Amino acid sequence: MTSRSPIGRSSLCKTITAACLLTTFVIAPGAANAISRDQAKRIHERITGVPPTAEKLTEMAGEDAITAALDATENPAFYDVTLKNFAAPWTNEAMSSFVPLNDYTATVIGAVRDNRDFRSILFGDYLYTGGSGLGLPAYSNTNNAHYEQLEESGVSLKDNLQYVTQSAVNGLPPEATAGIMTSRAASQAYFSGGTNRAMFRFTLLNHLCNDLEQVNDVTRPTDRIRQDISRSPGGDSRVFLNSCVGCHSGMDPMAQAFAYYDFEYDADADPDGNLGRLVYNTVGTVDPETGTRVQGKYLINSANFEHGYITPDDHWDNYWRQGPNARLGWSSNGPDGSGSGAKSLGEELAKSEAFAECQVKKVFRNVCFREPNQSQITTLVGGFKTSNFSLRQVFAESAVQCMGD
């Protein structure tokens, strides 16, 4: 197995400064005035990255702004280019867009196309694969060939992605599926080696737009911090109390949700894990290192502080429901601050206000090439909620917000 530090990168979520704030374009309720050809062209290009045909431009110019923007999302380029490049950085620690199509990215694209409640990408029992009849290799738990060949085929993702039950193709029990967190791509990136904290950290960063620096809170209890975290780094306990505690007191109790997951691969013959697979310790499985269902990686560097927390199961608690991180807006519609396993943790994260705000900020930046102001965020979050959390609706409304830029 390989090991790595699950934290340490500086946050990529940038502070919105006053200099970035521009005038909000307010969508009047019930507005149905036809937009100009220039506005229609700008909306189409912002959403798809390509200009509309003459026929499409004429059609859109005769529609109200939202209808025209939703019309633009029917263009295959929205799925093949915009959404692929939008989601690809979430699938790897380098946050690069230059990675092959994979089950994580395809699932985001399919969920947007089908107007699924986008929150379910963190807890749903589904994936999107290439449709039948394309001559593709079957979905595999040990390689990415299915998606790489789907991308190389050049077919429209809009027309050739199909919904499948995740548990039916990756062998997980339905209750152990957690949307893109239990996709093969995410597992390869964030469950390989390490201590499974990476899955929590990058989910927080990619889907709640907060890195560990932003949620640092030294006032939470330290009772769930694992043994691998020294209580006196460099011989100075103040470092632990004033620094380490800020991240680990909240992260470790929630990363416990992943206690039964690992990504197994041959680190010598396959150092990038391209032929590895997600594994899950089901009921009755006993890990030889822990003597329980918990994966052995939860005992990495256990001698650093032997009196630290020893993970007994996958029960998690959200200590951030109190204190300064209550600002993330934890929802009473999700678990009540605790649960067992990745699925319920995904629901806790996805039903927070921070998740909704993060999605609209990312979409607005992608479409408008600038930061939204608070009024725009509030408007877009409202539209996200009233559309049953359709991210396609957010793309459309964002394009309308900046069609006059």
C-alpha positions in Angstrom: 0.0 0.0 0.0 1.1 3.6 -0.5 0.8 6.4 2.0 0.4 10.1 1.7 -0.5 13.1 3.7 -4.3 13.7 3.4 -4.0 17.4 4.1 -1.6 20.2 3.5 -2.5 21.8 0.2 -3.6 25.4 0.4 -7.3 26.0 -0.3 -8.3 26.7 -3.9 -11.5 28.4 -2.8 -10.7 32.1 -3.1 -12.0 34.9 -1.0 -14.5 37.1 -2.8 -13.3 40.7 -2.5 -15.3 43.8 -3.0 -13.4 44.6 -6.1 -14.9 41.5 -7.8 -18.5 42.5 -7.2 -20.4 43.7 -10.2 -24.0 44.8 -10.7 -26.6 42.1 -10.4 -28.9 41.4 -13.3 -32.2 40.7 -11.6 -34.6 38.3 -13.2 -38.0 39.7 -12.8 -40.6 37.2 -11.7 -42.7 36.1 -14.6 -40.6 38.1 -17.1 -41.3 36.8 -20.6 -39.8 39.5 -22.8 -37.9 38.1 -25.8 -34.2 38.7 -25.6 -32.0 40.3 -28.3 -29.9 38.3 -30.7 -26.8 39.5 -29.0 -28.1 38.3 -25.6 -29.1 35.0 -27.1 -25.7 34.5 -28.7 -23.9 35.4 -25.4 -26.1 33.0 -23.4 -25.4 30.1 -25.9 -21.7 30.7 -25.9 -21.5 31.0 -22.2 -23.3 27.7 -21.7 -21.9 25.6 -24.5 -18.6 27.3 -25.5 -19.7 27.4 -29.2 -21.8 29.9 -31.1 -25.4 29.0 -32.0 -26.4 28.1 -35.6 -28.3 30.8 -37.4 -31.5 28.8 -36.9 -30.9 28.3 -33.2 -30.0 32.0 -32.7 -33.3 33.1 -34.3 -35.2 30.6 -32.1 -33.6 31.7 -28.9 -34.0 35.4 -29.7 -37.8 34.8 -29.8 -37.8 33.4 -26.3 -37.6 34.7 -22.8 -34.1 34.6 -21.2 -34.6 31.4 -19.1 -36.3 29.5 -21.8 -33.5 30.4 -24.2 -30.8 29.4 -21.7 -32.4 26.0 -21.1 -32.7 25.6 -24.8 -28.9 26.1 -25.1 -28.3 23.3 -22.6 -29.8 20.9 -25.2 -26.6 21.4 -27.3 -24.3 18.3 -27.1 -21.3 20.6 -26.4 -22.8 21.5 -23.0 -22.3 17.9 -22.0 -19.3 16.9 -24.0 -17.2 19.9 -23.1 -18.7 22.3 -20.5 -19.8 19.7 -18.0 -16.9 17.3 -18.5 -14.4 20.1 -17.9 -16.5 21.4 -15.0 -16.5 18.1 -13.1 -13.2 16.6 -14.1 -11.1 18.5 -11.5 -13.2 17.0 -8.7 -12.0 13.5 -9.6 -8.3 13.9 -8.8 -6.1 15.4 -6.2 -4.2 17.6 -8.7 -7.6 19.1 -9.6 -6.7 18.8 -13.3 -9.2 19.0 -16.1 -6.9 17.0 -18.3 -8.0 13.5 -17.2 -9.9 10.9 -19.1 -13.7 10.6 -18.7 -14.5 8.3 -15.8 -17.5 7.1 -13.8 -17.4 10.1 -11.4 -17.5 12.7 -14.3 -20.0 10.7 -16.3 -22.3 10.5 -13.3 -22.2 14.2 -12.8 -23.0 14.8 -16.5 -25.9 12.3 -16.4 -27.4 13.8 -13.2 -27.3 17.3 -14.7 -28.9 16.1 -18.0 -31.7 14.3 -16.2 -32.4 17.1 -13.8 -31.8 14.8 -10.8 -31.7 16.3 -7.3 -28.1 17.2 -7.5 -27.6 16.6 -3.8 -28.0 12.9 -4.5 -24.6 12.7 -6.1 -23.2 12.3 -2.6 -25.5 9.6 -1.4 -27.4 8.0 -4.3 -27.2 4.4 -5.5 -26.5 5.2 -9.1 -23.8 5.8 -11.8 -24.0 6.7 -15.5 -22.3 4.4 -18.1 -22.1 4.4 -21.8 -25.3 3.1 -23.5 -25.6 -0.4 -24.9 -24.9 -0.8 -28.6 -21.8 1.3 -28.7 -19.4 -1.6 -28.7 -17.8 -0.6 -25.4 -16.2 -2.9 -22.9 -18.4 -3.5 -19.9 -18.1 -1.3 -16.8 -15.1 -2.6 -14.9 -14.2 -2.4 -11.2 -10.5 -2.8 -12.1 -9.9 -0.3 -15.0 -11.4 2.8 -16.7 -11.5 1.3 -20.3 -15.3 1.6 -20.6 -15.2 5.4 -20.2 -11.9 6.0 -22.0 -13.3 4.2 -25.1 -16.6 6.1 -24.7 -14.8 9.4 -24.9 -12.6 8.3 -27.7 -15.6 7.1 -29.7 -16.7 10.8 -30.1 -20.4 10.0 -29.5 -22.6 12.6 -27.8 -22.6 12.1 -24.0 -26.0 13.8 -24.0 -27.5 11.0 -26.1 -25.4 8.0 -24.9 -25.2 8.0 -21.1 -27.5 5.6 -19.3 -28.5 5.5 -15.6 -27.5 2.3 -13.8 -27.8 1.2 -10.2 -24.4 1.5 -8.7 -24.7 -1.5 -6.4 -25.5 -3.6 -9.5 -22.2 -2.9 -11.2 -19.6 -2.4 -8.4 -20.8 -5.0 -6.0 -21.3 -2.8 -3.0 -24.4 -3.4 -0.8 -27.0 -0.7 -1.7 -26.6 0.8 1.8 -22.8 1.2 1.2 -23.2 3.3 -2.0 -22.7 7.0 -1.7 -22.9 8.4 -5.2 -19.7 9.7 -6.6 -17.8 9.1 -3.3 -18.0 5.4 -4.0 -17.3 5.7 -7.7 -14.2 3.9 -8.9 -12.6 7.2 -9.9 -13.1 8.9 -6.5 -11.9 5.7 -4.8 -8.7 5.6 -6.8 -8.0 9.2 -6.0 -9.1 9.4 -2.4 -9.2 5.9 -0.8 -5.9 4.8 -2.2 -3.2 4.6 0.5 -3.5 7.3 3.3 -6.0 7.2 6.0 -9.3 7.9 4.1 -9.2 11.5 5.4 -8.6 12.6 1.8 -12.1 11.5 0.7 -13.5 13.8 3.4 -11.2 16.7 2.7 -11.7 16.7 -1.1 -15.5 16.2 -0.8 -15.6 19.2 1.6 -13.4 21.2 -0.8 -15.2 20.3 -4.1 -18.8 20.3 -2.9 -19.0 22.6 0.1 -16.3 25.0 -1.2 -14.4 25.0 2.1 -10.9 23.6 2.6 -9.7 22.7 6.1 -8.3 26.1 6.7 -11.8 27.6 6.4 -13.3 25.2 8.9 -10.5 25.2 11.4 -12.0 25.2 14.9 -9.9 24.5 18.0 -12.9 24.6 20.3 -14.4 21.2 19.4 -13.8 18.1 21.6 -10.6 16.1 20.8 -11.9 12.7 21.9 -12.2 11.2 18.3 -8.7 12.2 17.0 -6.9 9.1 15.9 -3.6 7.7 17.2 -1.6 8.8 14.2 -1.8 12.5 15.2 1.0 13.4 17.6 -0.2 15.3 20.6 3.2 17.0 20.8 4.5 17.7 17.3 8.2 18.5 17.6 7.9 18.1 21.3 5.5 21.1 21.6 1.9 20.3 22.7 0.9 23.8 21.8 1.2 23.0 18.1 -1.4 20.2 18.6 -3.8 22.3 20.7 -3.6 25.5 18.5 -3.3 23.9 15.0 -3.9 20.1 14.7 -7.0 20.2 16.8 -8.6 22.8 14.5 -8.9 20.3 11.6 -8.8 16.8 13.2 -11.4 17.4 15.9 -14.1 17.9 13.3 -12.6 15.8 10.4 -11.8 12.6 12.2 -15.3 11.9 13.6 -16.8 12.4 10.1 -14.1 10.5 8.2 -14.9 7.6 10.4 -17.8 7.0 8.0 -15.3 5.6 5.5 -13.9 3.0 8.0 -14.9 0.0 5.9 -13.6 1.2 2.5 -10.2 0.9 0.8 -8.7 0.9 -2.7 -6.5 -2.0 -3.3 -3.7 -2.1 -6.0 -0.2 -3.2 -6.5 1.9 -0.2 -5.6 5.0 -1.7 -7.3 3.6 -2.8 -10.6 0.8 -0.3 -10.8 1.8 2.8 -8.8 -1.1 5.0 -10.0 -3.7 2.3 -9.1 -5.0 2.2 -12.7 -5.8 -1.5 -12.3 -6.9 -1.3 -8.6 -10.4 -1.7 -7.2 -12.6 -0.4 -4.5 -13.0 -2.9 -1.6 -15.6 -2.8 1.2 -15.6 -4.8 4.4 -19.1 -6.2 4.5 -20.9 -7.6 7.6 -18.9 -10.5 9.0 -15.6 -9.5 7.5 -12.7 -9.3 9.9 -9.7 -7.3 8.9 -6.5 -9.0 10.0 -4.9 -5.8 11.2 -7.7 -4.4 13.3 -9.6 -7.6 14.3 -12.9 -5.8 13.3 -14.6 -4.6 10.1 -12.5 -1.5 10.1 -9.8 -1.3 7.4 -6.2 -1.6 8.6 -5.3 1.9 7.3 -7.2 3.3 10.3 -4.2 2.1 12.4 -1.5 3.7 10.3 1.1 5.2 12.6 -0.8 4.1 15.7 2.3 4.4 17.9 2.4 8.2 17.4 0.0 8.5 20.3 -1.2 5.2 21.7 -3.9 6.7 23.8 -5.6 8.3 20.8 -8.9 7.2 19.4 -9.1 3.6 18.0 -11.8 3.4 15.3 -14.3 0.6 16.2 -16.8 1.0 13.4 -18.2 3.5 10.8 -20.3 5.6 13.1 -19.7 9.3 12.5 -20.7 12.5 14.3 -20.7 16.1 13.0 -19.1 18.1 15.8 -19.3 21.2 13.5 -23.1 21.5 14.0 -22.1 23.6 17.0 -19.5 26.3 17.1 -18.4 28.6 14.2 -19.0 25.9 11.6 -22.7 26.0 12.3 -22.5 28.7 9.6 -22.4 25.9 7.0 -26.1 25.5 7.5 -26.5 21.9 8.5 -30.0 20.8 7.6 -32.6 19.1 9.8 -33.7 17.4 6.6 -30.6 15.3 6.7 -29.2 13.0 9.4 -29.4 14.6 12.9 -25.7 15.2 13.1 -24.7 11.6 13.3 -25.1 8.3 11.5 -23.2 5.2 10.2 -21.5 4.9 6.9 -20.7 7.0 3.8 -24.3 7.2 2.5 -25.6 9.0 5.6 -22.5 11.3 5.8 -23.1 12.2 2.1 -26.6 13.2 3.0 -25.4 15.3 5.9 -23.0 17.2 3.6 -25.3 17.5 0.6 -28.2 18.9 2.5 -26.2 21.7 4.0 -26.6 25.3 2.9 -22.9 25.3 2.1 -23.4 22.6 -0.5 -26.1 24.6 -2.3 -24.1 27.8 -2.2 -21.0 26.0 -3.4 -22.8 24.6 -6.5 -24.1 28.0 -7.6 -20.8 29.7 -7.0 -19.0 27.1 -9.1 -21.5 27.3 -11.9 -21.5 31.1 -12.0 -17.7 31.2 -12.2 -17.8 28.6 -15.0 -20.5 30.5 -17.0 -19.7 34.1 -16.2 -15.9 34.0 -15.7 -16.1 36.0 -12.5 -17.3 35.7 -8.9 -21.0 36.2 -8.0 -22.0 38.8 -5.5 -24.1 37.9 -2.5 -27.4 39.0 -4.2 -26.7 36.7 -7.1 -25.8 33.8 -4.8 -29.0 34.2 -2.9 -31.1 34.4 -6.2 -29.4 31.4 -7.7 -29.7 29.3 -4.5 -33.3 30.1 -4.4 -33.7 28.9 -8.0 -31.7 25.8 -7.2 -34.0 24.9 -4.4 -37.3 25.6 -6.2 -36.2 23.5 -9.2 -35.7 20.5 -6.9 -31.9 21.1 -7.0 -31.5 20.9 -10.8 -28.0 22.0 -11.6 -29.0 22.5 -15.2 -31.4 25.2 -14.0 -28.5 26.9 -12.2 -26.5 26.9 -15.4 -29.4 28.5 -17.2 -30.0 31.2 -14.6 -26.3 32.0 -14.3 -26.1 32.6 -18.0 -29.0 35.0 -17.8 -27.4 36.8 -14.9 -24.4 37.7 -17.0 -26.0 37.9 -20.5 -25.5 41.7 -20.4 -21.8 41.5 -19.5 
